Structure formats: structure tokens, C-alpha cells
């Protein structure tokens, strides 16, 4: 008979294999979705280098960069949401809800105000600007939500995040009104969560952040598990709570801001993905962090595919599709966790 740990590991492996299969199917469907459809045979032929010039142009210059961006951003948002929920011990925590995305949006508006473009080598600087905006806002939020006697108060974290998000969004909107027409159009599309027009430069701007930060976060899974025990218990077993919290917060903010810098203002993936992953793989972070990444990937790619297929010829930003699903789910979580939130407060 398997031990509880072995059962959890087996459960996580099965869930991971199933989600990986779903992810492959979603990506294949996304490759075949668009104004010009490509059959699975033509996609395979083009990937092997035997496609026509038009098929290669459609696949390699338009669809693949967009799909890779959604894959990386989905992984980044799913992981960052799981980290923020673990650090704050709040199941309602999410980069968008906490106001981190608004800080990233402010950083992006500053970027386009100076560079006026998201194309070419300048695109490599976008994650830097969004990270700077996100880290400043997150520090403000966590300082205001911290009590020197009670530590991090979960309900206050949500309320402060909502208030800061509203204020920063207002400033961002004001600054965006000063942009020229073309730059404003791009900014508005980004804020809605659109990945239209992304190319391989944008992929390479995001890839190093995800490839570097995700393994670092996973290597500190035990630290996230200790946060769930409470600060006093975590300190009692030798964890440096404050230092680890700030480190994990910085990693989550960097990953989230890098993801939204290329995918736009996508909300709720960081909220929904960890919850689904926890139900599938159990409470230990080393089990459900990879599942959260796969869930985020599937949601993100699916939302983009739905947005540009069902509503043709007018594509709907992926952020709108995700919000339509995530909004009701957030209300469900808010209502179901209300008694616990009151006790924490």
C-alpha cells in the first residue's frame, strides 16, 4: 500500500500528464485557428520545413510567436499567483487583484511614452519597465497591509490592493490620454489583454524571465509550505520568515510583470490556476506548482484561441475572455471564504 506522500505524488503526476495532453491539443487547435486555416497535415509539414511560402509565413511569423507568448505568460501568471497566495496565506490573492498588474501597466505607459514602440530591440526593455512599476506598487501594498504585531493581514492585503489598483489605474489612464493616436491604440489593446502583433523579439524578451524564475521558485517549494503554518511556527523550525517573504514576493512580482508585459493586462489566471491545481494535486507546493503552470498555460492559450476564432473577423482580447470566466469564479471564492476572512481580519 502506498503512503500518503506517494499517493499525492502519483496524483500530481497523473494530473500533470492529463493537463499536458490537454495543453498539446489546445496548442494544435490554436495553430489551426485564424482567418486562414491550416490543416493539421499542413502544420506538421510546415514545421518540418516542407510547407509553402504562405504557410511558413502564417505559421512562423504570425501564429507561433503569439502562441509561444501565451504559453510563457500562462505559466508565469499561474506560478506567480500560487506564490502570492502562499506568501500572503490568502486564497484570494492574485497579481491583478493585488494591484501588481496596475503597477506593470504604469511601467509600460512610461515605456511607450519614451520609446513609442513595442517592436525591435527596444522590446527587450519592456519587462524591465513593467517590473519596476510592479515592484514599487507591490512594496507599497505590502507595507500598508503589514501590521507589526499581527504580521500580514489577509483582508487588509486585498483591500489595500484594490484601493492602490484603482488609484494607479487612474494615473495610467491619464498618462495614456497624452499619447499619440497610434501609441494610445496599442496601450488600450495591451490593457485589454491582447497578444495581437507579437513577434519573436517579444518571445525572447519574455523567455529568459520564465526560464530563470520558474525553476528558482520551484526550488523553494518548501519555503512556501512553511508559510502555510504561520509565521511563528515557520520561525520555530528555522525559517527566516521576513527575508523569505520578501524574496518570494520579488520573484512573484518579477514573473508576473514580465508575463503581463508581453501578454497584456490579463487578470484572474493567477487566482484561478492555483485553486484548480491545489484541488488536483494537493496542498504541497512541489506538487501543485507545476500543475498551476499547466493550468495557466491551458487557460491562456484557450482564451486567445477562443477570442480570435469564435468572434471572427473581430478578434476579442484574451483578457476579456479570461475576465468573463475569472470574474464569477472570484465572486464564488470570495463568498465561500468569507467566514475565514473575517477570522483572519
TAPERA-V186059 format. One line per field, one symbol per residue. ss: DSSP state (H for helix, E for strand, L for the rest). phi: phi as a letter, one per 40 degrees, with the letter a starting at -180 (. if undefined). burial: I if it has 9 or more other C-alpha atoms within 8 Angstrom, else O. Layout:
ss: ???
phi: ???
burial: ???
This chain:
ss: LLLHHHHHHHHHHHHHHHHHHHHHHHHHHHHLLLLLLLLHHHHHHHHLLLLLHHHHHHHHHHHHHHHHHHHHHHHHHHHHHHHHHHHHLLLLLLLLLLLHHHHHHHHHHHHHHHHLLLLLHHHHHHHHHHHHHHHHHHHHHHHHHEELLLEELHHHHHHHHHHHHHHHHHHHHHHHLLLLHHHHHHHHHHHLLLLLLLLHHHHHHHHHHHHHHHHHHHHLHHHHHHHLLLHHHHHHLLLLHHHHHHHHHHHHHHHHHHHHHHHLLLLLHHHHHHHHHHHHHLLLHHHHHHHHHHHHHHHHHHHHHHHLLLLLLLLLLHHHHHHHHHHHHHHHHHHHLHHHHHHHL
phi: .cccccccccccccccccccccccccccccccbicbcbcdccccccccgbcccccccccccbccdcccccccccccccccccccccccfbcccadcccgccccccccccccccccgabbgdcccccdcccccccccccccccccccbccbgccdccccccccccccccccccccccccccdcccccccccccgbbcgcbcccccccdccccccccccccbdcccccdcchcccccccgcccccccccccccccccccccccbcgccbgccccdcccccccbgccccccccccccccdccccccccccbbcbccccbddccccccccdcccccccccbdccccccc
burial: OOOOOOIIIOIIOOIIOOIIOIIOOIIIIIIIIOOOOIOOOIIOIIOOOOIOOOIIIIIIIIIIIIIIIIIIIIIIIIIIIIIIIIIIIIOIIIIIIIIIIIIIIIIIIIIIOOOOOOOOOIIIIIIOIIIIIIIIIIOOIIOOIIOOOOOIIIIIIIOIIIOIIOOIIOIIOOIIOOIOOOIIOOIOIIIIIIIOOIIOIIIIIIIOIIOOIIOOIIOOIIIIIIIOOOOOIIIOOOIOIOOIIOOIIIIIIIIIIIIIIIIIIIIIIIIIIIIIIIOIIIOIIIIIIIIIIIIIIIIIIIIIIIIIIOIOOOIIIIIIIIIOOIIOIIOOIIOOOOOOIOOOO
